[in-house]
Amino acid sequence: MAEARHIDTGKLTAAERTRFCSTIRRKPRFLVIGAGQRGTAYASAVVREGLPATIAAIADPIRSKRTSFGKKYIWKDGAPREDQDFDSWQQFLSYERARREAEATGEKVYAGVDGIILCTQDQTHKRILQAFGSLGLHVLCEKPIATTLQDCQDIYVSLGGAKGPDRIFSTGHVLRYSPHNMLLRKLLLEDRAIGELISVEHTEPVGWFHFSHSYVRGNWRKESIAAPSLLCKSCHDIDFILWLLCYKTDFGEPAHMPSLVSSVGNLSLFTKRRKPEAAGNATNCFSCSHEQSCDWSAKKMYVEKLFDKGHTDFPVCVVVPDIEEITAKAGTEYGRAVLTQILSSDYNASTPRSSIESKQWYGRCVWESDNDVLDDQIVTLTWDDDFRSVSGKELADRGPKTAVFHMVAFTEAQCERRGKISGTHGEIQYDSKKIRVYKFDKFLQPEAAKVFTPPKAAGGHGGGDGGLMNGFSKAVEAVINGELSVQQAQAKYVGCTLKEAFMSHAVVFAAEEARLGRKIVDWQDWWAKLEQRLLS
């Protein structure tokens, strides 16, 4: 164990490090790019759950966020070393190339990292992944992989395409990894609790406050600077549905993809036309005469309901990234004053549009924002009858079926998914806490329904964040210690191929094409044309 610690903490030559590593089981070392909510979620899972990984370095442009992250997960009470603290991913790249050059000449250097955990803004993913490609590192990329179909294609091809990558690749489809959803899938596909699957109704209640924060005032409010809300918010819900109904590679079966994809949706409320007359020309909640009567008041939400009650984490820390440090050093009243000052920051008719669009105005009137992403959307997937045999075995669940997904902003629940699944022998109802299985042979006996309550897991997405990080860590650990090939480790621990991750994103883009074109997309034809472009 002392040698293992020395590998992480001391400078060694390449020969010394090779000799030490040959005698121990090594934990993978990861660079986190982006010290925001998602980067913190994965790093905290490593510490909280004792995962086989080391958070070795952080890259983030905001010093206070980077320092707070490093103290929690990397250098603790000490000072950061040269290999731990970077103000940008570009700075890390320069450092790592110089480190490798020095190591190649026999110099003593700190250990490198085995992989990256990419948690920057969605539109930056392609550039960063391509820049890191030559380093040959394992990758966990937060969802969505990219914000356009073309960028997703480029990343898919650069990582190996259909033949698969030569490094572990995972993306933030966290719904696959929560104890709740893993039990749900087991009941459906292994235990055959309700027979053959016929239909799924799945809802993501985004939450009224969460939507106004992130998708009206925040980073994901405009398609031109982010992507459609279906992609940014709900691509892992589409993946969840496909994981239940399509992807059965873990059973040795080919995917049963939909035949038809359609979608409808609206930006229902957050438009200037819907602005209350009492709000007048106000563009900021702090100068609005309607503020006290408004559900969407930034003053009430961020200051009175959250900060004044001691909440300085999300979403207050998004408005003021170093709010915890400010409050700790200068006191609560000063912290409140800083928060209020930032929220009350406003613009007027003379403010250049580029300046308005270049930042997030979290105190902004929700009816004066420049948002354009949908707040209510439905996606319908339809499957044809496709019973086929593999090695002489007829496969179940390949008959005709449908799935309906509903993303809606106007809910009390925040991201607490719910749904119903109909089968030939019964029905399953689920929410984020329990799963109720009703069998048709219990006619007029509702009390006979079985209710399963999966163990409550810590962390976000019902434990899915920790589950994803656990699978990624174990996969990389198995590869770097020579226990499994990349393909074997990807299948055993990640449970999702690069192609599946890409196809789940592709279905979202097909749904958007259907919505914008007011049509039904023939998935098989759409995907065949996409594959032709990929091959060319």
N, C-alpha and C positions, 0 to 999 in steps of 0.2 A: 504493500500500500504506500510506503514511503517513496518508492521508486515511481509509482503512478502519480503521486503528487508532484514529484520533481519534474516529471515530463510536462506538467501543466504550468509550473511556477518558475522553473529555471531555464537558463539558456544552455543548449546542448548542440553538439555537432550532429550532422545527419547520421553518422555512424553510431554515435552514442545513443541517439534516440531510437534507431533501429534495434540496437541491442536490448535496450530496456523494454521496448514494445514487444519483443519476441517472448518475454517472460511473464507478461501480464495480460489481462483482458482490459482493453482500453475503452474508455467512454468517449463517444464523439464530442467534438468541440464545435460550437456554433457561433456564428456572427449574426446578431439581430440587426436588421436594417429598418429603422423606424421604431422609436421608443414610445409610440402612442398606445392606444387601447389594445390593438391586436398584438403588437409586439410584447406588451406587458402580459397579455393573457397567456401566451405561449411560454414566456420565461417564468411566470409565476407557477405554471403547471409543473415545470421541471423541479422547482424548489418544493412546492406543496406536496407533490406526489412522489418525490424521490425518484424521478425518472433517470434512466441511464444516459445522461447527457450533461454537458457543462456549457453554460452560457459564457462564452469566452471573450466576447467583444460586442460593443454597441456602436452604431453609426447613426447619428441624428444631428441635424443642424441647430436644434434648440438646446443651448448649454444646460439650462435648468432641468429639462426633461432627461437629457443624457446623464447628468450627474445623479439625479434621483434614481434612474434605472440602474446605473452602475453600482451605486451604494447598496441597492437591494439585491442585485443578482450577480455582480461580478467582483468588484474590489472591496466591497463591504466598508469597513472602517478605515481602510488604508487609502493610499493614493493610487490613481490609475497608472498602469504601466503603458509603455509605448505601443503595446500590441492590443490594448483593451479599449481605448477611447478615441473615437473618430468623429469629426464634425460633418463628414459626408461619406457616402459610399465611394466616391472618387478618391478621397484621401486614403481609405482602406486599400483600394486597388493599388495605388502607388506604393503604399507601405508593403503590401503582400508581394508585389513583384520584386521590390528591393530585397525583401526578406528571403525570397526563394533564390535570388541571385547570390546573396551572401552565403546561404546554406550550401549552394552548389560548389562554392569555392572552399568549403571546409570551415567556415566561421561558425562560432556558436551563436545560435539564434533562439528566440522563443518558438514554441510549437505553433504551427499554423492551425487553421480551422478546417474542419471536415465538410462543413455545409453552411448554407445561409438560410435565414428565416426572413423572408421578404415581406415587410409590412408597411410599405410606403403607399402613397396615393395610387389608385388603380392605374391611372394613365401613365405612370412612370415605370411600370413593371417590365414592359418590353425592352426599353433601353437598358435597364439594370441587368436583366437576365442575359441579354446579348453581350454586355460588357464583361460579365462574369463567366461567360461560356468557356473561355480559354483556360480558366483555372481548374476546371474539372471537379467542381464541388457539388455535393448533394444539395437539393433545393426543396424548401417548403415555401410555396408562394401563396400568400393570402388571396382569397377570392375577391373579385373575379380575376382570372389570370391576366386578362387585358380588357380594354373597353371597346374594341372594335373586332369584328370578325376577322379582318385582315391581320390585325396584330396577333390575335389568337392563333391564326394559321401560321404566321411567321415563327411564333414561339414553338408551336407544335412541331414544325419541320426542323427547327434548329436543335430541338431536344431529341430528335431521332424519329419522329413521326410514328407510323404504324408499327415499325419494327421495335419501337421502345427506346428509352434513353439508356445510356451506359452508366448513369448515376441514379440514385433514388430521387423520385420526383413526387411531391405531394402538394395538394392545393387545399384551400380552406373549406372543403365540403364537410363541415364539422357535424352535420346532422347524422351522418353515417356512424358516428363514434360515441354517441351518448348511450348510457346503459338502457334508457327507455326505448330508443329506436332500435338498438341491437336486439332487445327482447321482442319488440314488435315484429321485426323481420324474421326472427326465429319462429315465432308463433305462426307466421304466414307461410314461410317457405320450407321449414324443416318439420314442424309439428303438424302442418296442414290443418290448423285449428278451425278454419272455415271453408275448407275445400279449395276448389279452383277459384282464383281471383277473377272478379267480374268488373268491379269499378272502385275508384278511389275518389273521395272528396277531401281535399286538403286545404287548409286555410292558414295563412300567416297574418295574424293581427299585428301590424307594425307598431301600433300604439300612437295615440294622438300627439303626445308630447314628443316622442322620439322622432316621428315624421317631421314635425315642424322644426325641430332642432337640426336634423341632418339633411332633410330633403326639401325644405323651404328656405331656411336661412343658411344652411351649412354647405359642406364640401360637395355634396352629391345632388345639388338642387337643379343643375342644368346638364342636359345631355352633351352640350358642346364642351364642357369642362370635366365631365365625369362620364356618364353613360345612362341608358334608360334605367329607371328604378327597378325594373324586373331583373336586370342583370346585376346591378350593384347590391340590391337588398335580397333578392330571392333566387339567385342562380343555384344556391345550395338547396332550396326547396324543390326546384325542378330536378336537381340531381337526386334528392331523396326519393321522389316519385319514381324516377328511372331505376334507382337502386332497388326498389321494391318490385317493380314490374318488368324491368328489362335486363339488368345486369346480373347474370348468374354464372359468371366465369368461375366463382368459387365452388360452384356445383359441377363444373366441367361442361357448361352448356353455352352455346352461342347466344349473343344478345338478341332479344326480341324487341326491336325498335318499333315506334309508332308508325302508322301509315299516314295519318293526317294530323296537322297542327294548326290550330286557330287561336285567335286572341282578340279580345275587346277591352277597352279601358278608357279612362278619362282623367283629366285634371279637374276634379269636381268642384273644389272650394277655393283654392288659393290663387285666385285671379282678381285683378283690380275691379272687375265688374261686380264681384261679390262683396266688396268692401262696405262695411256699415256706413250709413250716411253720417252718423255721429262722429266718425273718425276724421271727417273732413279731408284736408290735404296732408295730414301728418304722415311722415315716413318712418318715424321711430316711436316706440312705445312710451318713451320717457317724455315726449312732447305731445302726447295724444290725449284729447279730452275724453275719449272712449275707453281709455286703458283700464280703469277700475271695473268696467262691466265686460271686459273682453276675456274670453277663455284663453286666448293665445298670448296674453301679455307677457313679454320677456321679463319685465320687472317682477311680476308675481312669480313666474316660474323659476328664474335663475337666482333671484335675490331673496325674495320672501319665503318661497316654498323650499328652497334648497340651501343656499348659503347660510341664511339666518338660522337654519336648523342643524347646522354643523356639517353639511355635505359639501366637500370640496373636490370629490372625485368626479367622474363623468356625470353630467356634461359640463359642470362648472370649469373643470380643468381644461376643457376644450376652448372655452371662451378666454380663460387666462391660464396658459400652460403652467406657469410657476406660482399658481395661487397658494399652494400648500407652503412653499418656501416663503412667500411674501407674508402670509398670515403668521407663520411660525416666528419670523424675525421682527415684524412690525406690529403685530396684533390684529385682532379680528376687525376692528373698526377701520383700520387702514386697508385691510384686504377687501372689505365691503366697498370702500371708496374706490379702489382700483377697479373692481368688478363693475361697479355702477358707471364709472367713467368710460370704460370700454363699451359697455352695452348702450350707453346714451350717445356714443359717437354716431354722427349722422352725415348726410350729404344733402346737396341742394341742386337746383337746376343747372348751376354752373360747374358742378363736379363732372369731370370727364367720364364718359361711360366706361372706359378702360379701367379707371380707378375704382369705379363701383363694382365692376365684375371681377376685379383682381383679389378681393378679400371677402371674408364672411362677416356679415353685419348681423350679429346675433341679437341685437336689440331692435331689429328692423320690423316694421309692420308686415305681417304675413301676406297682406293683400297688395303690398307695394314691392314685393321681392321680384327678382328676375328669374324665378324658378319656372321650369317647364316640364319636369318629370311627373309621371302619373301618380295619383294618390289612390287609385282604385283600378284593379286590373284582374281579368280572368283569362286563364289559359286552358284550352281543352285539347287533350291528346286522345287519339282514337287508334286502336290496334285492329288489324285484320286477323282472321283465323289463320294461324301459321303452325299447325301441328306438324312437326317433323321429327324424324328419328335420328339419333346419333349413335352409331355402333349398334344399330338394331333396337335401340331403346326409345320408346315414344316419350316425349317430354311434356310435363304438365305446364299449365299457366301460359300456354301459347295460343289460346283461343281468343276470340274477339273480346275486347275490354275497353274501358274508357277511364280517363282521369281528368278531374277538374281541379284546377288550382286557383285560389283566390287570394290576392294580396290586397289588403285594405288598411288604410291609415287610421280610420276613425273608430278606434277601439280602446276600451279600458285596458285590456291585456296588452302587454308589450312583448312581442316575439314569443308568446306562449302558444305554440302551434296546437291545432286541434283538427280532428277529421273523422271520417267514417270509411270503412272498407267493406265492401259487399263481396261475399263468396257464394259458392254453390251450396254450402251447408250452414251458413251463418253470417253474422255481421260483427265487425269489430268497431268500437268507438274508442277514440283516444284523445287525450289532451297531453299536456306536458308532465303530468304527474301519474296518471294511471291509464290502464288499458282494460277495456271491458269486452269480453268475448261472449256473444250470445249464439247458441246453436239452435237450429230449426227443430231439432228433435226435442227441445224443451218448450214446445208449444204451450202458450198460456202459463208459463212458469218463469216469469222474468227474474224471480229470486234465484233461479238456478244458474243465471249467468255468472261466469267467473270473472273476477276483477283482479288484475295483477298490478301491483305497485312496485315498480323497479326501485332499487336503492337510490336515494338521492345523492347525486354526485356534486362535488364542489366545482367551481369555475363556471364559465359561461356556456350557453347552449346546452344546459342540462348535463354538463360533464363532457360535452362533445369537444370542447377546446382541449381539455386534458387528454381525451382519448386520441385525438388526432396527433397531438404532440408525442404521446406515448408510442403510437405506431411508427411515426417517423423516426423517433430516436432509436427504437429497437431495430428498425430496418437498417439504418446507417451503422449501428453498432455491430450487427451481424455481418455486414459487408466489410467494414474496416478490420474486423478481427478474422476474416477469412472463413467464416462459418457458412455463409450462403452467398450465392451469386446475386447480382443486382435483381435479376428477374425473380428469383426465389424469394428474396427478402421483400420485394415490392408486393408480391402476391400474399405472403404470409402475414406481414405486419401492416402494410398500408391498405391492402385490399381494394385498391383502385388503380387501374392502369392509366397511363398517360392518355390513351385513346378514349377511355371512358370519361376522363375529366374534360377532354376536348369536346366530346360528343354532347355532354351535358350543357356546356356553354353554347354549342351549335344549336341545340334545340331552343334555347332562349332567343338567339338571333333569328331563327326561323319563325318563332312566335311573334317577334317584333315585325318581321317582314309581312306576316299575315295581318297583323293589326293595322299597320300603316297602309297596306294595299287593300284592306277590307276584303280579304280573300281567305281561302283555305289552302294551306301549303301541303303539297304531296311530299311527305318527308323522304320517302325512298328515292324519288327523283331528285329532290333538293340535295340530299346527301351524296348521291352518285355524281352529280355535277361538281360538288365541292371536292370530292375525292379526285376527280379528274384534274381539277386545278392544282391540288396538292401534288399529284404525280408529275405534273408538267412544270 
